[in-house]
Amino acid sequence: MARATHAILGMVTGAVMALSVAGAAKAQEAELTAELLTHYIASTDYRPTDERKELAASEVYCLAQAVYHESRGEPESGQWAVASVILNRVESRAYPDTVCDVVFQNAHLPNRCQFSFACDGRPDDGGKGNIIDRESWVKSNLIAQIAYRQFLEGERHPDDGLTTAMHFHTTSVRPSWASAYVEVAAIGNHIFY
């Protein structure tokens, strides 16, 4: 009986010690988590959830505008390629670091912007005779939403294969800058570099 009592007492002592060690580890983890959270909130990267959601919605809208205006008549792979070029630029140090800033870079300079729709003087929202094709607009938005989500997750659309393309133009023009780059794809009426 004494031996059984001693064994039970040993098990209880061991369990109490294990709980205290686990409790100390949890306390240390909570302290570390609180420290990291405090550091993150104090950093310049911190954005409240509502602000992050607004930014994401704005980025998707800018990407959708570019996909729509630059490639709505192209095959779906060409629309994905346009989205890839924009997202590649966001990742590049040579361009602004947000989708909207990339899409509308130099938009204030007539015919000198990065994407022609941004500085052609025509409204981008369907006003003043620039009619929006609803089906193409919806498709552009879907592509933009998926592409942007994958971008945030560090992934890319599996069909685009254009992870390095930073430029494109239509086959109807031959810009002087094109000879400075290597062509990586021709999709529909666009050539990608």
ROSERO-361770 format. One line per 2 residues: their letters; for each residue x, y negated, z of C-alpha. Coordinates in pm, 1 decimal, decimal comma, padded with zeros to 6 digits. Layout:
N
a> X:Y:Z  ... .
% end
This chain:
193
ma> 00000,0:00000,0:00000,0  00280,7:-00239,1:00088,2 .
ra> 00447,1:-00155,2:-00239,7  00119,8:-00235,0:-00430,7 .
th> 00078,3:-00560,3:-00240,0  00438,0:-00653,0:-00312,9 .
ai> 00386,9:-00575,6:-00687,8  00070,0:-00784,8:-00700,6 .
lg> 00243,3:-01068,4:-00515,7  00531,1:-01050,4:-00768,2 .
mv> 00286,1:-01064,1:-01058,9  00103,5:-01362,4:-00909,3 .
tg> 00434,0:-01542,7:-00842,9  00547,7:-01471,5:-01198,6 .
av> 00218,3:-01599,4:-01338,4  00238,7:-01917,4:-01128,4 .
ma> 00596,1:-01976,9:-01243,4  00495,8:-01916,7:-01607,1 .
ls> 00208,0:-02161,4:-01568,9  00434,2:-02425,0:-01415,9 .
va> 00690,8:-02381,0:-01695,9  00412,6:-02401,4:-01957,4 .
ga> 00268,5:-02701,6:-01776,8  00606,9:-02874,4:-01779,3 .
ak> 00647,0:-02799,7:-02150,0  00299,2:-02939,1:-02221,9 .
aq> 00374,9:-03248,4:-02016,5  00703,0:-03296,9:-02204,9 .
ea> 00521,8:-03245,3:-02537,9  00251,3:-03497,0:-02439,0 .
el> 00520,2:-03746,8:-02336,6  00699,8:-03699,9:-02669,5 .
ta> 00371,4:-03730,6:-02862,9  00284,0:-04051,1:-02676,6 .
el> 00632,7:-04188,5:-02749,9  00604,8:-04104,4:-03121,6 .
lt> 00255,0:-04252,5:-03141,1  00370,4:-04573,0:-02972,2 .
hy> 00665,0:-04595,1:-03213,8  00438,1:-04537,5:-03517,2 .
ia> 00182,1:-04798,0:-03409,8  00459,7:-05051,5:-03355,6 .
st> 00615,7:-04980,0:-03697,1  00541,3:-05176,3:-04013,1 .
dy> 00404,0:-04853,9:-04171,4  00110,4:-04835,1:-03931,6 .
rp> -00230,9:-04899,7:-04081,7  -00563,5:-04839,8:-03906,2 .
td> -00774,8:-04567,8:-04067,3  -01023,6:-04811,7:-04223,6 .
er> -00739,4:-05009,8:-04378,4  -00576,9:-04692,8:-04516,1 .
ke> -00910,5:-04582,9:-04665,8  -00957,7:-04924,5:-04827,5 .
la> -00606,1:-04916,4:-04971,6  -00656,6:-04565,1:-05111,3 .
as> -00989,3:-04666,2:-05271,0  -00822,7:-04970,4:-05426,5 .
ev> -00530,9:-04762,6:-05558,2  -00768,1:-04507,2:-05712,0 .
yc> -00971,4:-04786,5:-05874,0  -00660,1:-04944,4:-06029,7 .
la> -00542,9:-04604,3:-06154,6  -00889,2:-04531,3:-06298,4 .
qa> -00889,9:-04865,7:-06480,9  -00554,7:-04790,8:-06640,2 .
vy> -00648,9:-04435,5:-06738,2  -00976,9:-04560,2:-06883,3 .
he> -00845,8:-04860,2:-07075,8  -00522,8:-04700,3:-07193,8 .
sr> -00641,2:-04349,2:-07279,2  -01017,9:-04296,9:-07272,1 .
ge> -01020,3:-04177,5:-07635,9  -00728,7:-03940,7:-07583,1 .
pe> -00739,4:-03570,2:-07497,7  -00763,7:-03498,2:-07126,2 .
sg> -00393,4:-03406,2:-07116,3  -00316,2:-03754,9:-07251,6 .
qw> -00522,0:-03913,7:-06975,5  -00334,7:-03711,5:-06714,4 .
av> -00009,3:-03820,5:-06878,8  -00102,5:-04189,4:-06845,5 .
as> -00179,7:-04133,8:-06476,6  00157,5:-03959,0:-06440,1 .
vi> 00347,4:-04250,9:-06594,8  00187,9:-04490,6:-06346,5 .
ln> 00256,1:-04265,6:-06047,3  00613,4:-04205,5:-06166,9 .
rv> 00661,4:-04580,8:-06168,1  00524,4:-04610,6:-05814,5 .
es> 00794,7:-04364,0:-05704,1  01068,8:-04549,3:-05895,6 .
ra> 01269,9:-04825,7:-05731,8  01260,2:-05015,4:-06063,5 .
yp> 00886,6:-05084,9:-06030,4  00647,3:-05205,7:-05760,7 .
dt> 00556,2:-04952,8:-05492,8  00176,7:-04948,3:-05521,6 .
vc> -00047,2:-04832,2:-05804,1  -00223,8:-05168,6:-05835,2 .
dv> 00105,3:-05359,0:-05844,0  00239,5:-05125,3:-06114,9 .
vf> -00078,3:-05145,0:-06324,7  -00103,9:-05522,9:-06304,4 .
qn> 00267,4:-05608,8:-06314,4  00307,6:-05928,1:-06522,3 .
ah> -00068,1:-05942,5:-06589,2  -00045,5:-06320,1:-06560,7 .
lp> 00176,4:-06329,8:-06873,6  -00027,6:-06298,0:-07195,8 .
nr> 00084,2:-05993,5:-07397,7  00384,3:-05933,6:-07169,6 .
cq> 00231,1:-05707,8:-06909,7  00310,9:-05341,7:-06855,2 .
fs> -00028,9:-05214,1:-06970,9  -00199,8:-05404,3:-07249,8 .
fa> -00549,8:-05402,0:-07101,5  -00423,9:-05597,8:-06799,5 .
cd> -00329,5:-05907,8:-07000,4  -00535,6:-05892,0:-07318,5 .
gr> -00775,9:-06159,9:-07194,9  -01076,7:-05929,5:-07207,1 .
pd> -01272,7:-05842,6:-06892,6  -01190,9:-05497,8:-06759,7 .
dg> -01526,3:-05439,6:-06592,0  -01753,1:-05438,8:-06898,5 .
gk> -01844,9:-05807,2:-06904,2  -01855,1:-06035,5:-07209,4 .
gn> -01899,9:-05766,5:-07472,3  -01640,2:-05523,2:-07339,7 .
ii> -01882,6:-05233,8:-07296,5  -01783,9:-04955,0:-07059,4 .
dr> -01849,9:-04599,4:-07179,2  -02003,2:-04444,6:-06869,1 .
es> -01892,8:-04085,0:-06936,7  -01533,1:-04192,7:-07003,6 .
wv> -01537,4:-04415,3:-06694,0  -01655,4:-04129,4:-06472,2 .
ks> -01389,8:-03895,8:-06618,1  -01117,8:-04158,5:-06566,0 .
nl> -01223,8:-04196,7:-06204,4  -01217,2:-03822,7:-06144,9 .
ia> -00869,5:-03795,9:-06295,5  -00755,0:-04094,7:-06087,6 .
qi> -00895,1:-03950,5:-05763,7  -00734,8:-03610,4:-05815,5 .
ay> -00403,7:-03751,8:-05939,8  -00377,1:-03997,5:-05649,9 .
rq> -00463,4:-03732,1:-05388,7  -00203,4:-03496,9:-05536,7 .
fl> 00047,5:-03783,3:-05545,4  -00004,8:-03847,6:-05173,3 .
eg> 00039,5:-03475,5:-05106,0  00362,6:-03464,8:-05308,4 .
er> 00209,2:-03258,9:-05587,7  00142,0:-03324,1:-05956,0 .
hp> -00122,4:-03208,5:-06200,0  00001,5:-02874,8:-06333,7 .
dd> -00080,9:-02950,2:-06699,0  00095,5:-03282,4:-06743,8 .
gl> 00460,1:-03172,7:-06736,3  00560,9:-03538,8:-06749,0 .
tt> 00722,6:-03582,6:-06409,4  00992,3:-03811,0:-06554,0 .
am> 00795,4:-04017,0:-06809,6  00795,4:-04389,2:-06732,0 .
hf> 00677,9:-04536,4:-07062,4  00436,2:-04471,3:-07345,8 .
ht> 00295,8:-04640,7:-07652,1  00048,4:-04558,3:-07925,7 .
ts> 00164,1:-04400,9:-08248,8  00038,8:-04707,1:-08438,1 .
vr> 00323,4:-04924,7:-08305,3  00699,8:-04886,7:-08284,4 .
ps> 00819,9:-05111,3:-08001,0  01185,3:-05213,0:-07997,9 .
wa> 01234,6:-05070,4:-07648,8  01139,1:-04715,6:-07760,8 .
sa> 01482,8:-04643,7:-07910,2  01640,2:-04690,1:-07566,6 .
yv> 01449,5:-04391,9:-07421,7  01417,9:-04019,7:-07486,6 .
ev> 01080,2:-03898,1:-07607,3  00943,0:-03629,1:-07373,2 .
aa> 00597,6:-03572,6:-07522,8  00353,1:-03672,9:-07791,7 .
ig> -00007,4:-03628,0:-07682,3  -00294,4:-03746,5:-07897,8 .
nh> -00212,4:-04096,6:-08017,0  00052,2:-04163,4:-07750,5 .
if> 00424,4:-04100,2:-07733,2  00572,1:-04065,6:-07383,1 .
y> 00927,7:-04145,5:-07277,6 .
% end
